[in-house]
């Protein structure tokens, strides 16, 4: 199997900050590169920064403090990591839309990590709620043949079953709808849409004949 193509992301960092963040992520059981990758994933998913950005205090810096901040660092070190080229393009586009450089965004992420003393956003996949899990399980049971289902060939058959009260019992209602009434309403709307589509198709055929 061919190796997956990757590209290099590089940025210059203050040596002391780099060491501080390496130790920070090491305490979490992560590498610095993986910690940055988590940040990039969140930025892509949210199309923005995954944390609030604000000043630490409301005091305005003095002219001398501003001059010190604008002065270039005397010594920096190069940090680089490999990443998926498409993901890198997404990250660069996201930061470009926000009007910031990738290196500036990473530095803001570092400050947020140190402020929270942890990763400043939830790491993991969204957990389905109980209703969704039940619906997923029912789908698997249907595919496995554990749940008996009824097929209808026409809208008329479906509506006839409806009128006979086939969906009145809660045990006949699939999960994920909240109540039998909601399920019945959803099915009625579905049947009405199908009926209208069939009427439109029939009308189009009649026009073609003329």
Backbone as CSV, one residue per row, in Angstrom:
resi,resn,N_x,N_y,N_z,CA_x,CA_y,CA_z,C_x,C_y,C_z
1,UNK,0.850,-1.203,0.000,0.000,0.000,0.000,0.878,1.243,0.000
2,UNK,0.577,2.182,-0.862,1.369,3.401,-0.948,1.148,4.267,0.282
3,UNK,2.229,4.948,0.704,2.118,5.824,1.852,1.226,7.008,1.518
4,UNK,0.459,7.430,2.503,-0.426,8.566,2.303,0.397,9.834,2.155
5,UNK,0.075,10.627,1.159,0.816,11.842,0.893,0.557,12.872,1.982
6,UNK,1.626,13.484,2.479,1.500,14.527,3.487,2.353,15.721,3.084
7,UNK,2.060,16.858,3.679,2.851,18.074,3.462,3.310,18.591,4.818
8,UNK,4.217,19.513,4.796,4.804,20.009,6.036,4.187,21.351,6.422
9,UNK,3.823,21.454,7.692,3.401,22.736,8.269,4.534,23.216,9.161
10,UNK,4.987,24.432,8.946,6.102,24.967,9.731,5.745,26.330,10.301
11,UNK,6.333,26.658,11.422,6.189,27.969,12.028,7.362,28.198,12.981
12,UNK,7.678,29.447,13.174,8.763,29.785,14.092,8.169,30.057,15.468
13,UNK,8.885,29.593,16.504,8.397,29.711,17.872,9.529,30.149,18.792
14,UNK,9.149,30.790,19.857,10.110,31.098,20.904,10.566,29.785,21.537
15,UNK,11.858,29.551,21.685,12.347,28.276,22.229,11.751,27.925,23.589
16,UNK,11.606,28.924,24.451,11.054,28.663,25.778,9.575,28.292,25.694
17,UNK,8.847,28.965,24.798,7.425,28.642,24.619,7.267,27.235,24.044
18,UNK,8.123,26.877,23.116,8.070,25.542,22.523,8.300,24.470,23.590
19,UNK,9.301,24.679,24.421,9.573,23.702,25.476,8.427,23.640,26.476
20,UNK,7.865,24.797,26.813,6.745,24.851,27.758,5.544,24.077,27.225
21,UNK,5.245,24.244,25.938,4.086,23.569,25.368,4.350,22.079,25.156
22,UNK,5.566,21.714,24.864,5.905,20.291,24.766,5.692,19.601,26.108
23,UNK,6.099,20.261,27.185,5.887,19.703,28.527,4.409,19.681,28.877
24,UNK,3.680,20.709,28.453,2.246,20.781,28.720,1.524,19.598,28.088
25,UNK,1.738,19.382,26.802,1.053,18.289,26.116,1.575,16.924,26.555
26,UNK,2.838,16.855,26.951,3.381,15.598,27.452,2.654,15.174,28.725
27,UNK,2.303,16.152,29.575,1.544,15.845,30.794,0.169,15.281,30.459
28,UNK,-0.358,15.638,29.290,-1.657,15.128,28.845,-1.525,13.827,28.057
29,UNK,-0.294,13.380,27.889,-0.067,12.154,27.123,-0.093,12.371,25.626
30,UNK,0.142,13.604,25.197,0.089,13.946,23.776,1.408,14.558,23.336
31,UNK,1.659,14.492,22.049,2.797,15.198,21.484,2.371,16.608,21.114
32,UNK,3.337,17.499,20.937,3.011,18.874,20.545,2.313,18.888,19.187
33,UNK,2.789,18.058,18.265,2.190,18.007,16.929,0.740,17.533,16.994
34,UNK,0.467,16.525,17.840,-0.903,16.018,17.943,-1.813,17.056,18.596
35,UNK,-1.289,17.778,19.578,-2.076,18.830,20.215,-2.471,19.905,19.225
36,UNK,-1.552,20.271,18.334,-1.858,21.266,17.304,-2.846,20.700,16.287
37,UNK,-2.706,19.408,15.973,-3.634,18.769,15.027,-5.065,18.805,15.563
38,UNK,-5.235,18.577,16.866,-6.571,18.654,17.473,-7.156,20.050,17.294
39,UNK,-6.322,21.049,17.473,-6.758,22.436,17.312,-7.198,22.696,15.876
40,UNK,-6.406,22.233,14.914,-6.750,22.426,13.508,-8.076,21.743,13.162
41,UNK,-8.286,20.535,13.692,-9.531,19.801,13.431,-10.737,20.605,13.906
42,UNK,-10.634,21.182,15.086,-11.738,21.962,15.635,-11.973,23.228,14.811
43,UNK,-10.898,23.872,14.374,-11.045,25.089,13.571,-11.758,24.792,12.256
44,UNK,-11.422,23.662,11.638,-12.066,23.277,10.386,-13.541,22.971,10.629
45,UNK,-13.834,22.212,11.683,-15.208,21.801,11.961,-16.095,22.994,12.297
46,UNK,-15.562,23.970,13.042,-16.355,25.118,13.476,-16.211,26.321,12.548
47,UNK,-15.289,26.219,11.585,-15.012,27.349,10.691,-14.635,28.595,11.492
48,UNK,-13.862,28.391,12.524,-13.430,29.487,13.392,-12.624,28.947,14.555
49,UNK,-12.291,29.813,15.485,-11.532,29.393,16.663,-12.466,28.722,17.663
50,UNK,-12.057,27.616,18.267,-12.940,26.872,19.174,-12.914,27.375,20.625
51,UNK,-12.545,28.614,20.799,-12.536,29.190,22.135,-12.689,30.699,22.011
52,UNK,-13.047,31.336,23.112,-13.239,32.785,23.111,-11.890,33.478,23.175
53,UNK,-11.739,34.501,22.371,-10.491,35.265,22.344,-10.751,36.640,22.943
54,UNK,-10.037,36.940,24.018,-10.174,38.250,24.650,-8.908,38.570,25.428
55,UNK,-8.750,39.828,25.777,-7.589,40.245,26.550,-7.691,39.740,27.978
56,UNK,-6.531,39.587,28.607,-6.504,39.076,29.971,-7.043,40.093,30.971
57,UNK,-6.854,41.391,30.664,-7.354,42.434,31.568,-7.798,43.631,30.738
58,UNK,-8.361,44.600,31.418,-8.884,45.786,30.734,-7.914,46.962,30.719
59,UNK,-6.714,46.783,31.274,-5.748,47.873,31.316,-5.065,48.023,29.961
60,UNK,-4.856,49.259,29.550,-4.202,49.533,28.288,-2.685,49.509,28.476
61,UNK,-1.945,48.883,27.560,-0.486,48.845,27.681,0.126,50.221,27.436
62,UNK,1.272,50.451,28.043,1.979,51.716,27.846,2.723,51.691,26.518
63,UNK,3.222,52.843,26.113,3.984,52.934,24.862,5.221,52.048,24.923
64,UNK,5.871,52.024,26.096,7.072,51.201,26.256,6.734,49.717,26.114
65,UNK,5.613,49.308,26.682,5.209,47.901,26.586,4.884,47.526,25.142
66,UNK,4.226,48.440,24.423,3.910,48.173,23.028,5.182,48.052,22.194
67,UNK,6.175,48.896,22.504,7.431,48.850,21.761,8.139,47.521,21.975
68,UNK,8.077,47.032,23.213,8.705,45.748,23.501,8.006,44.614,22.761
69,UNK,6.676,44.702,22.672,5.927,43.660,21.980,6.210,43.658,20.484
70,UNK,6.428,44.861,19.934,6.671,44.954,18.505,8.093,44.576,18.132
71,UNK,8.990,44.586,19.120,10.385,44.241,18.835,10.492,42.770,18.463
72,UNK,11.217,42.436,17.401,11.344,41.039,16.991,12.088,40.204,18.019
73,UNK,11.716,38.960,18.133,12.387,38.069,19.082,13.828,37.869,18.639
74,UNK,14.742,37.860,19.619,16.152,37.711,19.303,16.463,36.310,18.801
75,UNK,15.716,35.319,19.301,16.012,33.945,18.932,14.721,33.157,18.822
76,UNK,14.547,32.458,17.737,13.384,31.595,17.560,13.847,30.237,17.063
77,UNK,12.988,29.262,17.217,13.283,27.925,16.737,12.184,27.496,15.775
78,UNK,12.497,26.610,14.885,11.552,26.173,13.863,10.824,24.917,14.326
79,UNK,9.510,24.968,14.236,8.694,23.781,14.527,8.035,23.338,13.234
80,UNK,8.016,22.032,12.990,7.366,21.523,11.789,6.652,20.223,12.104
81,UNK,5.604,19.946,11.348,4.828,18.720,11.510,4.253,18.343,10.147
82,UNK,4.001,17.054,9.955,3.411,16.566,8.721,1.895,16.507,8.876
83,UNK,1.176,16.837,7.806,-0.271,16.777,7.855,-0.837,16.532,6.455
84,UNK,-2.091,16.163,6.412,-2.775,15.913,5.152,-2.844,17.217,4.352
85,UNK,-2.496,17.179,3.056,-2.498,18.415,2.258,-3.861,19.087,2.165
86,UNK,-4.930,18.291,2.051,-6.272,18.881,1.975,-6.637,19.547,3.293
87,UNK,-6.252,18.904,4.404,-6.556,19.488,5.715,-5.770,20.782,5.921
88,UNK,-4.528,20.806,5.454,-3.729,22.026,5.573,-4.376,23.163,4.786
89,UNK,-4.873,22.833,3.582,-5.534,23.855,2.762,-6.781,24.376,3.460
90,UNK,-7.533,23.482,4.102,-8.736,23.908,4.831,-8.372,24.833,5.990
91,UNK,-7.317,24.479,6.708,-6.870,25.285,7.845,-6.437,26.669,7.375
92,UNK,-5.639,26.713,6.321,-5.154,27.993,5.815,-6.307,28.862,5.335
93,UNK,-7.296,28.238,4.687,-8.454,28.996,4.215,-9.255,29.552,5.397
94,UNK,-9.423,28.728,6.439,-10.182,29.161,7.623,-9.531,30.375,8.267
95,UNK,-8.212,30.309,8.458,-7.515,31.425,9.098,-7.463,32.650,8.198
96,UNK,-7.378,32.419,6.901,-7.389,33.542,5.958,-8.716,34.285,6.036
97,UNK,-9.813,33.534,6.157,-11.125,34.161,6.279,-11.257,34.931,7.589
98,UNK,-10.537,34.474,8.631,-10.565,35.170,9.921,-9.591,36.340,9.965
99,UNK,-8.738,36.442,8.934,-7.785,37.546,8.877,-6.576,37.376,9.764
100,UNK,-6.218,36.139,10.082,-5.059,35.882,10.941,-4.158,34.841,10.284
101,UNK,-2.906,34.819,10.727,-1.954,33.820,10.249,-2.105,32.546,11.072
102,UNK,-1.723,31.436,10.462,-1.805,30.158,11.168,-0.944,30.169,12.421
103,UNK,0.234,30.763,12.327,1.128,30.816,13.486,0.519,31.637,14.619
104,UNK,-0.172,32.736,14.271,-0.831,33.551,15.300,-1.961,32.758,15.964
105,UNK,-2.716,32.010,15.149,-3.806,31.204,15.701,-3.269,30.137,16.648
106,UNK,-2.158,29.504,16.277,-1.557,28.480,17.138,-1.089,29.102,18.449
107,UNK,-0.501,30.290,18.381,-0.041,30.956,19.605,-1.221,31.324,20.508
108,UNK,-2.343,31.730,19.916,-3.543,32.000,20.718,-4.049,30.723,21.367
109,UNK,-3.946,29.633,20.638,-4.328,28.318,21.179,-3.451,27.947,22.364
110,UNK,-2.153,28.185,22.237,-1.241,27.897,23.341,-1.617,28.694,24.589
111,UNK,-1.905,29.979,24.391,-2.267,30.825,25.537,-3.562,30.343,26.178
112,UNK,-4.524,29.920,25.351,-5.787,29.405,25.886,-5.553,28.113,26.660
113,UNK,-4.650,27.263,26.172,-4.326,26.016,26.880,-3.742,26.308,28.255
114,UNK,-2.817,27.255,28.303,-2.165,27.582,29.567,-3.140,28.261,30.528
115,UNK,-4.053,29.064,29.954,-5.045,29.741,30.799,-6.008,28.734,31.425
116,UNK,-6.451,27.761,30.634,-7.378,26.740,31.126,-6.648,25.596,31.816
117,UNK,-5.342,25.537,31.610,-4.509,24.407,32.015,-5.114,23.085,31.523
118,UNK,-5.430,23.112,30.270,-6.012,21.961,29.600,-6.412,22.388,28.203
119,UNK,-6.850,21.465,27.407,-7.306,21.788,26.055,-8.620,22.565,26.162
120,UNK,-8.709,23.758,25.578,-9.870,24.640,25.784,-11.098,24.299,24.956
121,UNK,-11.278,23.048,24.607,-12.483,22.615,23.918,-12.647,21.124,24.134
122,UNK,-13.863,20.645,23.913,-14.159,19.227,24.104,-13.525,18.413,22.996
123,UNK,-12.824,17.358,23.385,-12.181,16.476,22.415,-12.979,15.183,22.331
124,UNK,-13.469,14.845,21.150,-14.247,13.623,20.975,-15.327,13.815,19.941
125,UNK,-16.003,12.737,19.608,-17.098,12.787,18.649,-18.404,13.080,19.387
126,UNK,-19.356,13.774,18.749,-20.655,14.013,19.387,-21.325,12.699,19.749
127,UNK,-21.800,12.587,20.978,-22.428,11.353,21.445,-23.916,11.361,21.113
128,UNK,-24.411,10.330,20.420,-25.850,10.273,20.111,-26.673,10.171,21.389
129,UNK,-27.860,10.794,21.387,-28.724,10.682,22.553,-29.428,9.318,22.552
130,UNK,-30.163,9.045,23.609,-30.801,7.735,23.778,-31.786,7.444,22.657
131,UNK,-32.497,8.468,22.199,-33.495,8.288,21.140,-32.824,7.888,19.824
132,UNK,-31.706,8.560,19.520,-30.976,8.232,18.295,-30.376,6.837,18.371
133,UNK,-29.821,6.483,19.536,-29.245,5.152,19.705,-30.306,4.068,19.528
134,UNK,-31.518,4.336,20.046,-32.605,3.364,19.908,-32.999,3.195,18.440
135,UNK,-33.042,4.313,17.702,-33.384,4.251,16.280,-32.315,3.497,15.495
136,UNK,-31.043,3.721,15.854,-29.945,3.012,15.193,-30.035,1.518,15.459
137,UNK,-30.359,1.162,16.708,-30.474,-0.250,17.066,-31.635,-0.899,16.329
138,UNK,-32.739,-0.162,16.195,-33.886,-0.707,15.481,-33.552,-0.960,14.017
139,UNK,-32.787,-0.041,13.412,-32.379,-0.242,12.030,-31.539,-1.499,11.865
140,UNK,-30.638,-1.733,12.821,-29.817,-2.941,12.771,-30.678,-4.190,12.960
141,UNK,-31.664,-4.106,13.850,-32.549,-5.248,14.082,-33.377,-5.571,12.835
142,UNK,-33.806,-4.516,12.115,-34.578,-4.731,10.890,-33.723,-5.423,9.842
143,UNK,-32.482,-4.952,9.685,-31.583,-5.557,8.703,-31.253,-7.002,9.075
144,UNK,-31.209,-7.280,10.378,-30.892,-8.635,10.824,-32.103,-9.554,10.813
145,UNK,-33.277,-9.003,10.485,-34.494,-9.806,10.439,-35.116,-10.067,11.791
146,UNK,-34.701,-9.311,12.806,-35.248,-9.512,14.144,-36.574,-8.798,14.337
147,UNK,-36.847,-7.825,13.472,-38.083,-7.054,13.573,-38.905,-7.282,12.308
148,UNK,-40.174,-7.647,12.488,-41.052,-7.883,11.346,-41.525,-6.559,10.764
149,UNK,-41.395,-6.409,9.470,-41.821,-5.180,8.810,-42.851,-5.496,7.722
150,UNK,-43.589,-4.476,7.336,-44.616,-4.620,6.313,-44.293,-3.678,5.164
151,UNK,-44.297,-4.183,3.947,-44.052,-3.366,2.758,-45.370,-3.048,2.068
152,UNK,-45.464,-1.833,1.531,-46.645,-1.396,0.795,-46.226,-1.046,-0.625
153,UNK,-46.927,-1.597,-1.586,-46.577,-1.395,-2.988,-47.140,-0.104,-3.566
154,UNK,-48.223,0.385,-2.991,-48.844,1.603,-3.502,-49.229,2.500,-2.337
155,UNK,-49.496,3.752,-2.673,-49.960,4.690,-1.650,-51.318,4.255,-1.117
156,UNK,-52.145,3.683,-2.004,-53.484,3.251,-1.587,-53.394,2.181,-0.494
157,UNK,-52.454,1.235,-0.655,-52.276,0.194,0.360,-51.841,0.806,1.690
158,UNK,-50.937,1.772,1.614,-50.470,2.432,2.831,-51.612,3.167,3.518
159,UNK,-52.426,3.909,2.742,-53.517,4.676,3.336,-54.604,3.749,3.881
160,UNK,-54.816,2.624,3.199,-55.811,1.668,3.692,-55.378,1.099,5.039
161,UNK,-54.080,0.797,5.160,-53.575,0.297,6.433,-53.689,1.360,7.510
162,UNK,-53.513,2.595,7.076,-53.630,3.714,8.010,-55.060,3.813,8.564
163,UNK,-55.986,3.795,7.630,-57.377,3.941,8.027,-57.834,2.773,8.907
164,UNK,-57.217,1.618,8.732,-57.605,0.455,9.541,-57.016,0.494,10.939
165,UNK,-56.153,1.501,11.194,-55.577,1.629,12.529,-54.322,0.808,12.730
166,UNK,-53.622,0.455,11.639,-52.429,-0.386,11.746,-51.303,0.307,12.500
167,UNK,-51.328,1.638,12.559,-50.256,2.362,13.218,-50.690,2.939,14.563
168,UNK,-51.815,2.515,15.045,-52.328,3.084,16.286,-51.547,2.610,17.499
169,UNK,-51.041,1.397,17.449,-50.361,0.849,18.613,-48.915,1.319,18.657
170,UNK,-48.450,1.677,19.837,-47.095,2.181,19.977,-46.060,1.143,19.564
171,UNK,-46.380,-0.138,19.710,-45.387,-1.161,19.373,-45.160,-1.244,17.869
172,UNK,-46.085,-0.701,17.065,-45.918,-0.684,15.619,-45.163,0.556,15.158
173,UNK,-44.875,1.459,16.079,-44.233,2.712,15.717,-42.725,2.598,15.865
174,UNK,-41.954,2.915,14.820,-40.501,2.910,14.961,-40.066,3.939,15.982
175,UNK,-38.929,3.694,16.625,-38.409,4.652,17.595,-37.868,5.861,16.862
176,UNK,-37.637,6.940,17.608,-37.053,8.135,17.021,-38.073,9.193,16.646
177,UNK,-39.386,8.932,16.895,-40.415,9.907,16.543,-41.012,10.599,17.756
178,UNK,-40.752,10.080,18.941,-41.224,10.733,20.153,-42.606,10.284,20.580
179,UNK,-43.552,10.178,19.644,-44.894,9.734,19.986,-45.554,9.144,18.746
180,UNK,-46.588,8.337,18.966,-47.299,7.726,17.849,-47.954,8.796,16.975
181,UNK,-48.431,9.869,17.578,-49.089,10.934,16.834,-48.110,11.613,15.882
182,UNK,-46.889,11.865,16.370,-45.871,12.479,15.523,-45.523,11.564,14.363
183,UNK,-45.433,10.270,14.663,-45.102,9.296,13.618,-46.202,9.243,12.551
184,UNK,-47.449,9.221,12.995,-48.560,9.157,12.049,-48.596,10.403,11.167
185,UNK,-48.337,11.561,11.775,-48.320,12.807,11.010,-47.217,12.789,9.969
186,UNK,-46.041,12.301,10.361,-44.913,12.233,9.435,-45.233,11.312,8.264
187,UNK,-45.868,10.185,8.559,-46.204,9.243,7.500,-47.287,9.796,6.577
188,UNK,-48.233,10.542,7.116,-49.264,11.152,6.287,-48.646,12.154,5.318
189,UNK,-47.729,12.953,5.822,-47.061,13.918,4.960,-46.265,13.208,3.867
190,UNK,-45.605,12.125,4.246,-44.835,11.362,3.270,-45.751,10.790,2.187
191,UNK,-46.874,10.226,2.606,-47.818,9.658,1.655,-48.395,10.730,0.734
192,UNK,-48.662,11.909,1.269,-49.205,13.002,0.465,-48.190,13.461,-0.580
193,UNK,-46.934,13.520,-0.204,-45.896,13.913,-1.153,-45.780,12.898,-2.286
194,UNK,-45.852,11.618,-1.924,-45.787,10.566,-2.944,-46.979,10.679,-3.889
195,UNK,-48.167,10.926,-3.312,-49.376,11.041,-4.135,-49.254,12.200,-5.116
196,UNK,-48.732,13.332,-4.665,-48.598,14.489,-5.538,-47.583,14.227,-6.647
197,UNK,-46.494,13.534,-6.315,-45.503,13.210,-7.331,-46.102,12.303,-8.397
198,UNK,-46.921,11.326,-7.962,-47.557,10.418,-8.910,-48.534,11.173,-9.802
199,UNK,-49.263,12.147,-9.231,-50.189,12.951,-10.021,-49.449,13.794,-11.051
200,UNK,-48.308,14.367,-10.645,-47.525,15.174,-11.575,-46.988,14.329,-12.709
201,UNK,-46.511,13.133,-12.360,-46.008,12.232,-13.409,-47.122,11.849,-14.371
202,UNK,-48.302,11.551,-13.829,-49.441,11.193,-14.664,-49.842,12.361,-15.560
203,UNK,-49.847,13.584,-15.014,-50.192,14.758,-15.799,-49.190,15.005,-16.908
204,UNK,-47.893,14.755,-16.623,-46.879,14.930,-17.650,-47.035,13.942,-18.780
205,UNK,-47.423,12.729,-18.452,-47.637,11.723,-19.493,-48.814,12.099,-20.374
206,UNK,-49.900,12.638,-19.775,-51.062,13.041,-20.544,-50.702,14.171,-21.512
207,UNK,-49.873,15.123,-21.039,-49.485,16.245,-21.882,-48.642,15.752,-23.066
208,UNK,-47.792,14.769,-22.795,-46.958,14.229,-23.881,-47.807,13.539,-24.942
209,UNK,-48.899,12.905,-24.500,-49.774,12.243,-25.456,-50.434,13.253,-26.385
210,UNK,-50.831,14.388,-25.807,-51.466,15.449,-26.604,-50.463,16.062,-27.572
